């Protein structure tokens, strides 16, 4: 599966040299992993969350948007409840 992802990235950005930061996940070390000439791996240090871009983004979102996330969760929950009630009413009325 990782080879398929890397192939798609390589093809999509074939005119570029890609430097991809990777963690210690096993799929980067799999024997069947296909390596493409325009993708170069940089190994992330073990337990180095501070340099993991995804982790940093998530930390930023958690800290700054906790209240906004709770408001969105509340709105979505209320809309789903309203939808379910309308669906039940429609089915009871129209069979």
VOLUMFI-932704 format. One record per residue: x, y, z of N, C-alpha, C in turn; residue number from 1. Coordinates in steps of 0.02 Angstrom, whole numbers. Example, Ala and Ser with C-alpha at 12.3 -4.5 7.8 and 13.67 -1.06 7.14 Angstrom:
# VOLUMFI-932704
<n.x 660	n.y -284	n.z 390	ca.x 615	ca.y -225	ca.z 390	c.x 660	c.y -165	c.z 390	nr 1> .
<n.x 642	n.y -112	n.z 354	ca.x 684	ca.y -53	ca.z 357	c.x 645	c.y 2	c.z 394	nr 2> .
# end
This chain:
# VOLUMFI-932704
<n.x 41	n.y -60	n.z 0	ca.x 0	ca.y 0	ca.z 0	c.x 43	c.y 63	c.z 0	nr 1> .
<n.x 98	n.y 61	n.z 39	ca.x 142	ca.y 119	ca.z 41	c.x 175	c.y 130	c.z -27	nr 2> .
<n.x 192	n.y 75	n.z -62	ca.x 222	ca.y 81	ca.z -129	c.x 173	c.y 116	c.z -176	nr 3> .
<n.x 110	n.y 99	n.z -171	ca.x 59	ca.y 131	ca.z -213	c.x 55	c.y 206	c.z -199	nr 4> .
<n.x 56	n.y 224	n.z -135	ca.x 55	ca.y 294	ca.z -116	c.x 116	c.y 331	c.z -144	nr 5> .
<n.x 175	n.y 301	n.z -135	ca.x 237	ca.y 332	ca.z -159	c.x 237	c.y 338	c.z -235	nr 6> .
<n.x 210	n.y 288	n.z -269	ca.x 206	ca.y 291	ca.z -342	c.x 161	c.y 349	c.z -364	nr 7> .
<n.x 104	n.y 357	n.z -331	ca.x 59	ca.y 413	ca.z -347	c.x 92	c.y 480	c.z -334	nr 8> .
<n.x 126	n.y 487	n.z -278	ca.x 161	ca.y 550	ca.z -263	c.x 216	c.y 563	c.z -314	nr 9> .
<n.x 253	n.y 511	n.z -330	ca.x 307	ca.y 518	ca.z -379	c.x 281	c.y 540	c.z -447	nr 10> .
<n.x 227	n.y 509	n.z -469	ca.x 197	ca.y 526	ca.z -534	c.x 167	c.y 596	c.z -534	nr 11> .
<n.x 133	n.y 613	n.z -479	ca.x 100	ca.y 678	ca.z -475	c.x 150	c.y 736	c.z -476	nr 12> .
<n.x 209	n.y 724	n.z -446	ca.x 260	ca.y 776	ca.z -441	c.x 324	c.y 754	c.z -477	nr 13> .
<n.x 316	n.y 724	n.z -536	ca.x 374	ca.y 695	ca.z -570	c.x 426	c.y 746	c.z -591	nr 14> .
<n.x 407	n.y 810	n.z -596	ca.x 456	ca.y 861	ca.z -616	c.x 494	c.y 889	c.z -555	nr 15> .
<n.x 480	n.y 862	n.z -495	ca.x 512	ca.y 886	ca.z -434	c.x 552	c.y 831	c.z -400	nr 16> .
<n.x 602	n.y 852	n.z -362	ca.x 635	ca.y 807	ca.z -315	c.x 598	c.y 814	c.z -249	nr 17> .
<n.x 576	n.y 759	n.z -220	ca.x 535	ca.y 760	ca.z -159	c.x 577	c.y 736	c.z -101	nr 18> .
<n.x 579	n.y 776	n.z -49	ca.x 612	ca.y 756	ca.z 13	c.x 556	c.y 742	c.z 63	nr 19> .
<n.x 551	n.y 679	n.z 84	ca.x 496	ca.y 657	ca.z 127	c.x 523	c.y 636	c.z 195	nr 20> .
<n.x 498	n.y 669	n.z 247	ca.x 518	ca.y 651	ca.z 315	c.x 476	c.y 592	c.z 336	nr 21> .
<n.x 508	n.y 540	n.z 360	ca.x 473	ca.y 479	ca.z 380	c.x 489	c.y 463	c.z 454	nr 22> .
<n.x 442	n.y 430	n.z 485	ca.x 453	ca.y 408	ca.z 554	c.x 478	c.y 336	c.z 553	nr 23> .
<n.x 475	n.y 302	n.z 607	ca.x 503	ca.y 234	ca.z 611	c.x 453	c.y 180	c.z 594	nr 24> .
<n.x 399	n.y 196	n.z 560	ca.x 349	ca.y 146	ca.z 543	c.x 379	c.y 91	c.z 499	nr 25> .
<n.x 355	n.y 31	n.z 508	ca.x 382	ca.y -27	ca.z 474	c.x 374	c.y -26	c.z 398	nr 26> .
<n.x 322	n.y 7	n.z 373	ca.x 311	ca.y 4	ca.z 300	c.x 365	c.y 40	c.z 260	nr 27> .
<n.x 403	n.y 83	n.z 292	ca.x 459	ca.y 115	ca.z 256	c.x 519	c.y 68	c.z 250	nr 28> .
<n.x 517	n.y 13	n.z 287	ca.x 573	ca.y -34	ca.z 288	c.x 554	c.y -101	c.z 256	nr 29> .
<n.x 494	n.y -106	n.z 230	ca.x 470	ca.y -169	ca.z 202	c.x 512	c.y -190	c.z 142	nr 30> .
<n.x 523	n.y -255	n.z 135	ca.x 564	ca.y -281	ca.z 80	c.x 533	c.y -265	c.z 12	nr 31> .
<n.x 467	n.y -266	n.z 7	ca.x 434	ca.y -254	ca.z -56	c.x 423	c.y -181	c.z -73	nr 32> .
<n.x 448	n.y -136	n.z -31	ca.x 437	ca.y -64	ca.z -43	c.x 473	c.y -42	c.z -106	nr 33> .
<n.x 436	n.y -12	n.z -151	ca.x 465	ca.y 15	ca.z -212	c.x 489	c.y 86	c.z -199	nr 34> .
<n.x 550	n.y 100	n.z -219	ca.x 579	ca.y 166	ca.z -210	c.x 581	c.y 201	c.z -278	nr 35> .
<n.x 563	n.y 264	n.z -279	ca.x 560	ca.y 302	ca.z -341	c.x 615	c.y 354	c.z -341	nr 36> .
<n.x 644	n.y 367	n.z -399	ca.x 703	ca.y 408	ca.z -405	c.x 695	c.y 480	c.z -383	nr 37> .
<n.x 635	n.y 506	n.z -385	ca.x 626	ca.y 577	ca.z -365	c.x 603	c.y 585	c.z -293	nr 38> .
<n.x 600	n.y 530	n.z -255	ca.x 581	ca.y 533	ca.z -184	c.x 641	c.y 513	c.z -141	nr 39> .
<n.x 658	n.y 557	n.z -94	ca.x 714	ca.y 546	ca.z -49	c.x 688	c.y 549	c.z 23	nr 40> .
<n.x 705	n.y 499	n.z 62	ca.x 682	ca.y 495	ca.z 132	c.x 732	c.y 528	c.z 179	nr 41> .
<n.x 705	n.y 562	n.z 229	ca.x 744	ca.y 586	ca.z 286	c.x 713	c.y 552	c.z 347	nr 42> .
<n.x 753	n.y 513	n.z 383	ca.x 728	ca.y 477	ca.z 441	c.x 720	c.y 524	c.z 501	nr 43> .
<n.x 660	n.y 525	n.z 529	ca.x 647	ca.y 565	ca.z 589	c.x 676	c.y 529	c.z 649	nr 44> .
<n.x 704	n.y 567	n.z 695	ca.x 732	ca.y 537	ca.z 755	c.x 677	c.y 505	c.z 797	nr 45> .
<n.x 694	n.y 452	n.z 832	ca.x 646	ca.y 418	ca.z 874	c.x 622	c.y 465	c.z 930	nr 46> .
<n.x 557	n.y 462	n.z 944	ca.x 526	ca.y 503	ca.z 996	c.x 539	c.y 577	c.z 987	nr 47> .
<n.x 534	n.y 601	n.z 926	ca.x 545	ca.y 672	ca.z 913	c.x 481	c.y 705	c.z 887	nr 48> .
<n.x 431	n.y 705	n.z 928	ca.x 366	ca.y 733	ca.z 909	c.x 371	c.y 807	c.z 889	nr 49> .
<n.x 419	n.y 842	n.z 917	ca.x 424	ca.y 913	ca.z 903	c.x 443	c.y 928	c.z 830	nr 50> .
<n.x 471	n.y 879	n.z 795	ca.x 487	ca.y 890	ca.z 724	c.x 437	c.y 855	c.z 677	nr 51> .
<n.x 388	n.y 823	n.z 705	ca.x 337	ca.y 790	ca.z 665	c.x 284	c.y 842	c.z 646	nr 52> .
<n.x 280	n.y 861	n.z 582	ca.x 234	ca.y 915	ca.z 562	c.x 161	c.y 901	c.z 578	nr 53> .
<n.x 140	n.y 838	n.z 571	ca.x 71	ca.y 821	ca.z 586	c.x 57	c.y 830	c.z 660	nr 54> .
<n.x 102	n.y 807	n.z 701	ca.x 94	ca.y 813	ca.z 774	c.x 93	c.y 887	c.z 795	nr 55> .
<n.x 136	n.y 927	n.z 765	ca.x 138	ca.y 998	ca.z 782	c.x 73	c.y 1033	c.z 762	nr 56> .
<n.x 46	n.y 1015	n.z 704	ca.x -17	ca.y 1044	ca.z 681	c.x -73	c.y 1025	c.z 729	nr 57> .
<n.x -76	n.y 961	n.z 747	ca.x -128	ca.y 938	ca.z 793	c.x -122	c.y 973	c.z 861	nr 58> .
<n.x -62	n.y 981	n.z 887	ca.x -53	ca.y 1017	ca.z 950	c.x -79	c.y 1088	c.z 945	nr 59> .
<n.x -66	n.y 1121	n.z 888	ca.x -89	ca.y 1189	ca.z 877	c.x -165	c.y 1193	c.z 876	nr 60> .
<n.x -195	n.y 1146	n.z 841	ca.x -268	ca.y 1144	ca.z 837	c.x -299	c.y 1131	c.z 905	nr 61> .
<n.x -271	n.y 1083	n.z 942	ca.x -298	ca.y 1067	ca.z 1008	c.x -297	c.y 1127	c.z 1054	nr 62> .
<n.x -241	n.y 1162	n.z 1055	ca.x -232	ca.y 1217	ca.z 1102	c.x -276	c.y 1276	c.z 1084	nr 63> .
<n.x -274	n.y 1298	n.z 1020	ca.x -307	ca.y 1360	ca.z 1001	c.x -381	c.y 1352	c.z 985	nr 64> .
<n.x -401	n.y 1295	n.z 964	ca.x -470	ca.y 1288	ca.z 939	c.x -513	c.y 1240	c.z 979	nr 65> .
<n.x -494	n.y 1228	n.z 1041	ca.x -533	ca.y 1182	ca.z 1082	c.x -605	c.y 1205	c.z 1089	nr 66> .
<n.x -615	n.y 1270	n.z 1104	ca.x -682	ca.y 1296	ca.z 1111	c.x -720	c.y 1293	c.z 1045	nr 67> .
<n.x -686	n.y 1312	n.z 990	ca.x -718	ca.y 1310	ca.z 924	c.x -737	c.y 1238	c.z 906	nr 68> .
<n.x -694	n.y 1190	n.z 922	ca.x -709	ca.y 1120	ca.z 907	c.x -769	c.y 1097	c.z 946	nr 69> .
<n.x -774	n.y 1117	n.z 1008	ca.x -832	ca.y 1098	ca.z 1049	c.x -896	c.y 1129	c.z 1021	nr 70> .
<n.x -892	n.y 1191	n.z 997	ca.x -951	ca.y 1223	ca.z 968	c.x -972	c.y 1186	c.z 904	nr 71> .
<n.x -923	n.y 1168	n.z 863	ca.x -939	ca.y 1131	ca.z 801	c.x -970	c.y 1064	c.z 818	nr 72> .
<n.x -941	n.y 1030	n.z 867	ca.x -968	ca.y 965	ca.z 889	c.x -1040	c.y 973	c.z 912	nr 73> .
<n.x -1054	n.y 1025	n.z 950	ca.x -1121	ca.y 1038	ca.z 975	c.x -1170	c.y 1051	c.z 917	nr 74> .
<n.x -1150	n.y 1091	n.z 869	ca.x -1192	ca.y 1107	ca.z 811	c.x -1207	c.y 1045	c.z 770	nr 75> .
<n.x -1154	n.y 1006	n.z 756	ca.x -1163	ca.y 945	ca.z 716	c.x -1208	c.y 896	c.z 752	nr 76> .
<n.x -1198	n.y 888	n.z 816	ca.x -1240	ca.y 842	ca.z 855	c.x -1313	c.y 863	c.z 853	nr 77> .
<n.x -1325	n.y 928	n.z 863	ca.x -1394	ca.y 952	ca.z 861	c.x -1426	c.y 944	c.z 792	nr 78> .
<n.x -1388	n.y 956	n.z 739	ca.x -1414	ca.y 947	ca.z 671	c.x -1430	c.y 874	c.z 658	nr 79> .
<n.x -1387	n.y 829	n.z 681	ca.x -1400	ca.y 758	ca.z 672	c.x -1463	c.y 736	c.z 709	nr 80> .
<n.x -1471	n.y 761	n.z 769	ca.x -1532	ca.y 744	ca.z 808	c.x -1593	c.y 769	c.z 772	nr 81> .
<n.x -1591	n.y 830	n.z 746	ca.x -1648	ca.y 859	ca.z 709	c.x -1662	c.y 817	c.z 647	nr 82> .
<n.x -1610	n.y 798	n.z 611	ca.x -1619	ca.y 757	ca.z 551	c.x -1652	c.y 690	c.z 568	nr 83> .
<n.x -1628	n.y 658	n.z 621	ca.x -1656	ca.y 593	ca.z 642	c.x -1729	c.y 601	c.z 660	nr 84> .
<n.x -1747	n.y 654	n.z 696	ca.x -1816	ca.y 665	ca.z 715	c.x -1860	c.y 675	c.z 653	nr 85> .
<n.x -1835	n.y 714	n.z 605	ca.x -1874	ca.y 725	ca.z 544	c.x -1880	c.y 660	c.z 504	nr 86> .
<n.x -1829	n.y 620	n.z 503	ca.x -1830	ca.y 557	ca.z 467	c.x -1882	c.y 510	c.z 499	nr 87> .
<n.x -1882	n.y 506	n.z 565	ca.x -1930	ca.y 463	ca.z 600	c.x -2000	c.y 488	c.z 588	nr 88> .
<n.x -2012	n.y 554	n.z 593	ca.x -2078	ca.y 582	ca.z 581	c.x -2102	c.y 568	c.z 510	nr 89> .
<n.x -2057	n.y 577	n.z 461	ca.x -2074	ca.y 566	ca.z 390	c.x -2093	c.y 492	c.z 381	nr 90> .
<n.x -2056	n.y 446	n.z 409	ca.x -2071	ca.y 375	ca.z 401	c.x -2136	c.y 355	c.z 436	nr 91> .
<n.x -2151	n.y 386	n.z 493	ca.x -2213	ca.y 371	ca.z 527	c.x -2273	c.y 399	c.z 489	nr 92> .
<n.x -2264	n.y 458	n.z 461	ca.x -2319	ca.y 492	ca.z 426	c.x -2332	c.y 462	c.z 357	nr 93> .
<n.x -2278	n.y 450	n.z 320	ca.x -2285	ca.y 426	ca.z 250	c.x -2274	c.y 351	c.z 242	nr 94> .
<n.x -2255	n.y 319	n.z 296	ca.x -2250	ca.y 246	ca.z 295	c.x -2190	c.y 221	c.z 262	nr 95> .
# end
